């Protein structure tokens, strides 16, 4: 027998934690949210659900979080979970590769990914998200999916493989909130931004001025890059202090709990990169700056995606940019593959990762 919930969260890492805790502060509105948290780490599941419920009580919102262990390697476990909780929305935040493992790693694997560009991890980001999308299509077709695992590139792969995905969280939304705060903008000054995960990587590396996003404020012309703040971001989970807040707001809007939402999202409707978005009558739509076409915005994000080392062509072939591949770890990475091969490539990369993590950079 199913007990429907508003939200299913898959994953117990720092991003899932940040979003979950910020959701607990959301006004009750039409009633408390019911949330199911699922993942492979039982001790984390127990603690996160306990802490989230305590926060909801402390904040007097009375949202409720239950939890259930999820075995990603058991073919029917995800299906049973979806059938049991019939979620309105699935927020997926579990991958086979953490960004922070790359930014702080001193082994040959981390060095190889840094040399190639973060886009080289794409199969490891997509693998579990693809399982979730496939299971939703079969067992919970009315559920909508928000994928948080490298959505700037992964969501396009999911769509090309025939799966619906609403959007991701973070990245462009994290940057937009940070820039708005630096510029001292209030809610009446709508900041619209085009940005890719590449700009997050640049800001973490202190290169935000060299690789800025594109920004428009209100109805004014595009801001000059030299007029934008020099944003620096931390290379670790502390960044999720911002991402959690922006992600919770987007999830609230997707659940119909925020009446008017004007923000940003990566990978909306399977597009590459990040865009300004709004919800209109419950549907996610692009909210591009005046004079900017969808084709122009997509082309801009594709160019930035190439800077992260991976491109996807019209035929569904994924390629690592050959001029960026260098070093012991990078040369062990696949150079090209079809989107329909991505799960097999992910398995190969897991073995390569294990081997190279035993080697110094």
C-alpha positions in Angstrom: 0.0 0.0 0.0 1.4 3.4 -1.0 1.5 6.4 1.4 2.0 9.4 -0.9 4.5 12.1 0.0 5.2 15.5 -1.4 8.9 15.0 -2.0 11.3 12.1 -2.3 15.0 13.0 -1.7 17.6 10.5 -3.0 21.0 11.0 -1.5 22.5 11.8 2.0 25.5 14.0 1.1 26.1 17.6 2.0 23.9 19.0 -0.8 20.9 16.9 0.2 21.4 17.9 3.8 21.6 21.6 3.0 18.4 21.5 0.9 16.5 19.4 3.4 17.4 21.7 6.3 16.3 24.8 4.4 13.1 23.1 3.4 12.3 22.7 7.1 12.1 26.5 7.4 9.6 26.9 4.6 6.2 28.3 5.7 3.6 25.6 6.1 1.1 27.3 3.7 -1.4 24.6 2.7 -0.1 22.2 5.3 3.2 20.5 6.4 5.3 18.9 3.8 5.8 15.1 3.8 9.3 14.1 2.7 10.9 10.7 2.2 14.7 10.6 2.5 16.4 7.6 0.8 20.0 6.6 0.5 22.6 4.0 1.0 24.2 5.4 4.2 21.9 4.3 7.0 23.6 6.2 9.8 23.4 9.4 7.7 19.7 8.7 6.9 18.9 8.3 10.6 20.7 11.5 11.6 19.4 13.7 8.8 15.8 12.7 9.3 16.1 13.2 13.1 17.8 16.6 12.7 15.4 17.8 10.0 12.3 16.8 12.1 13.9 18.6 15.1 14.5 21.7 13.0 10.9 21.7 11.8 9.7 21.5 15.4 12.0 24.3 16.5 10.8 26.5 13.7 7.2 25.4 14.2 6.7 24.4 10.6 5.9 20.7 11.5 7.1 19.3 8.2 7.8 15.6 8.5 10.7 13.6 7.2 10.8 9.8 7.1 13.7 7.7 5.8 14.4 4.5 4.1 17.5 2.7 3.0 18.1 2.4 -0.7 20.3 -0.2 -2.3 21.3 1.2 -5.7 22.5 -2.2 -6.8 19.2 -4.0 -6.1 17.2 -3.7 -9.4 13.8 -3.5 -7.7 14.6 -1.4 -4.6 14.1 1.9 -6.4 10.9 0.7 -8.0 9.5 -0.4 -4.7 10.4 2.9 -3.1 8.6 4.9 -5.8 5.5 2.8 -5.7 5.4 3.0 -1.9 5.7 6.8 -1.6 4.3 8.0 -5.0 6.0 11.4 -4.7 4.8 14.5 -6.4 8.5 15.5 -6.9 11.8 13.6 -6.8 14.9 15.5 -5.8 17.9 13.4 -6.9 21.2 14.3 -5.2 23.3 11.1 -5.3 26.2 10.5 -7.7 29.3 8.4 -8.1 31.6 11.4 -8.1 31.8 14.3 -5.6 33.1 17.6 -6.9 34.9 18.2 -3.6 36.8 14.9 -4.1 38.2 16.5 -7.3 38.9 20.0 -6.1 40.8 18.8 -3.0 42.3 15.5 -4.2 46.0 14.8 -4.5 45.8 11.5 -6.4 46.1 10.8 -10.1 42.4 10.5 -10.6 41.6 14.0 -9.2 44.6 15.5 -11.1 43.4 13.9 -14.3 39.9 15.3 -14.0 41.2 18.7 -13.2 43.4 18.5 -16.4 40.5 17.3 -18.6 37.8 19.5 -17.1 35.0 18.6 -14.7 32.8 17.6 -17.6 34.9 14.4 -17.9 33.0 13.1 -14.9 29.7 13.2 -16.8 29.0 9.4 -16.8 29.6 9.2 -13.1 27.1 12.1 -12.6 24.4 10.6 -14.9 24.5 6.9 -13.9 22.3 7.0 -10.8 20.2 9.9 -12.2 19.4 7.7 -15.2 18.2 4.9 -12.9 15.9 7.3 -11.1 14.5 8.8 -14.3 13.9 5.3 -15.8 12.2 4.1 -12.6 10.0 7.2 -12.5 8.9 6.6 -16.1 7.9 3.1 -15.3 6.6 3.2 -11.7 5.7 6.8 -10.9 5.0 8.6 -14.2 3.2 11.5 -12.6 6.3 12.4 -10.5 8.5 15.2 -11.6 12.3 15.0 -11.4 14.8 17.6 -10.3 18.4 16.3 -10.8 21.1 18.0 -8.8 24.1 16.0 -10.2 25.9 18.1 -12.7 22.6 19.2 -14.2 24.3 21.6 -16.6 25.3 18.6 -18.7 23.5 15.6 -17.2 20.0 16.8 -17.8 20.5 17.1 -21.6 21.7 13.4 -21.6 18.6 12.4 -19.6 16.3 14.1 -22.2 18.2 12.7 -25.2 17.6 9.2 -23.7 13.9 9.9 -23.5 13.4 10.9 -19.9 11.7 14.0 -18.6 13.6 16.2 -16.2 12.3 19.5 -14.8 15.7 21.1 -14.0 18.6 21.0 -11.5 19.5 23.3 -8.6 22.5 25.4 -7.7 25.3 26.5 -10.0 23.7 29.5 -11.9 21.2 30.0 -9.0 24.1 30.0 -6.5 26.0 32.5 -8.6 23.0 34.7 -9.1 22.2 34.9 -5.4 25.9 35.7 -4.6 26.2 38.4 -7.3 22.9 39.9 -6.2 24.1 40.1 -2.6 27.5 41.7 -3.7 25.6 44.3 -5.7 23.1 45.0 -2.9 20.1 44.3 -5.0 16.6 44.0 -3.4 13.7 41.8 -4.6 12.4 44.5 -6.9 15.6 44.5 -9.0 15.4 41.3 -11.0 18.8 40.0 -11.8 18.9 37.6 -14.8 22.0 35.5 -15.4 23.3 33.1 -17.9 26.0 30.9 -16.4 27.3 27.3 -16.5 28.9 25.1 -13.9 32.1 26.3 -15.6 31.7 29.7 -13.9 31.4 27.9 -10.5 34.7 26.2 -11.2 36.3 29.5 -12.2 35.1 31.3 -9.1 36.4 28.5 -6.9 39.8 28.9 -8.6 39.8 32.7 -8.2 39.3 33.2 -11.9 35.8 34.6 -11.8 36.8 37.9 -13.5 38.4 36.0 -16.4 35.3 33.8 -16.9 32.3 35.8 -15.8 28.7 35.0 -16.3 26.4 37.2 -18.3 24.2 39.5 -16.2 21.3 41.8 -16.7 19.7 43.8 -13.9 16.1 45.0 -14.3 15.4 46.2 -17.8 18.9 47.6 -18.3 21.3 46.5 -20.9 23.7 43.7 -20.2 26.2 44.6 -17.4 29.8 45.0 -18.5 32.0 42.2 -17.1 34.3 44.8 -15.5 31.3 46.2 -13.6 30.6 42.9 -11.9 32.0 41.9 -8.5 35.0 39.6 -8.2 33.2 36.7 -6.7 35.2 34.0 -4.9 33.6 30.7 -3.8 34.9 28.0 -1.4 36.2 24.7 -2.7 34.1 22.5 -0.4 30.6 21.7 1.0 30.4 25.2 2.6 29.2 26.4 -0.8 26.0 24.4 -0.2 25.0 27.0 2.5 23.9 29.1 -0.6 22.9 26.2 -2.8 20.6 24.8 -0.2 18.7 28.0 0.1 18.2 28.5 -3.6 17.4 24.8 -4.1 14.8 24.8 -1.4 13.1 27.8 -2.9 13.0 26.2 -6.3 11.6 22.9 -4.9 9.0 24.9 -3.0 7.9 26.5 -6.2 7.8 23.2 -8.0 5.5 21.9 -5.3 3.2 24.9 -5.6 4.2 26.3 -2.2 5.6 29.5 -3.5 3.1 31.7 -5.3 5.6 33.8 -7.3 9.0 32.4 -8.1 11.5 34.2 -10.3 15.0 32.6 -10.0 17.5 30.5 -11.8 18.0 26.8 -12.6 20.7 24.7 -14.4 19.5 22.2 -17.0 15.9 23.4 -17.2 13.8 21.1 -19.4 17.0 19.4 -20.5 18.9 22.4 -21.8 22.7 22.7 -21.3 23.9 25.2 -18.7 22.0 27.6 -16.6 19.2 30.2 -17.2 16.8 32.6 -15.4 13.5 30.8 -14.9 10.0 31.4 -13.6 7.0 29.2 -12.7 3.8 30.1 -14.5 0.7 28.1 -13.5 2.9 25.4 -12.1 5.0 25.1 -15.2 8.7 26.0 -15.4 9.6 28.5 -18.2 12.7 30.4 -19.3 12.7 34.0 -18.3 15.4 35.3 -20.6 16.5 39.0 -20.6 14.9 41.2 -23.2 16.5 40.7 -26.7 18.1 37.4 -25.8 16.8 34.5 -27.8 16.7 30.9 -26.6 19.1 29.9 -29.3 21.6 32.5 -28.2 21.3 31.5 -24.6 21.8 27.8 -25.4 24.8 28.6 -27.7 26.4 30.6 -24.9 26.1 27.7 -22.5 27.4 25.2 -25.0 30.5 27.3 -25.4 31.0 27.4 -21.6 30.4 23.6 -21.5 33.2 23.1 -23.9 35.4 25.0 -21.5 34.7 22.3 -19.0 36.1 19.7 -21.4 33.0 17.9 -22.7 30.7 18.5 -25.7 27.6 16.6 -26.9 27.0 16.8 -30.6 23.7 16.6 -32.5 24.2 12.9 -33.0 24.5 12.2 -29.3 28.3 11.7 -29.2 30.0 12.9 -26.1 33.6 14.1 -26.6 36.3 15.1 -24.2 38.1 18.2 -25.6 41.4 16.7 -26.9 43.4 19.8 -26.4 42.8 19.6 -22.6 43.6 16.0 -22.1 47.0 15.7 -20.4 48.7 13.8 -17.6 48.6 10.3 -16.3 45.0 10.4 -15.0 43.6 12.3 -18.0 44.9 9.9 -20.6 43.1 7.1 -18.9 39.7 8.8 -19.4 37.4 7.9 -22.4 37.8 10.3 -25.3 34.3 9.8 -26.8 31.2 7.7 -26.4 27.5 7.7 -27.4 24.9 8.8 -24.9 23.4 5.3 -25.0 26.8 3.9 -23.8 27.0 6.1 -20.7 26.2 3.5 -18.1 28.8 1.1 -19.4 31.3 4.0 -19.6 30.5 4.8 -15.9 31.3 1.3 -14.8 34.6 1.5 -16.7 35.4 4.8 -15.0 34.7 3.4 -11.6 37.4 0.8 -12.1 39.8 3.5 -13.5 39.0 5.8 -10.6 39.8 3.1 -8.0 43.1 2.3 -9.7 44.2 6.0 -10.1 43.2 7.0 -6.6 46.0 4.7 -5.4 48.5 6.7 -7.4 50.0 10.1 -6.4 49.3 12.9 -8.8 
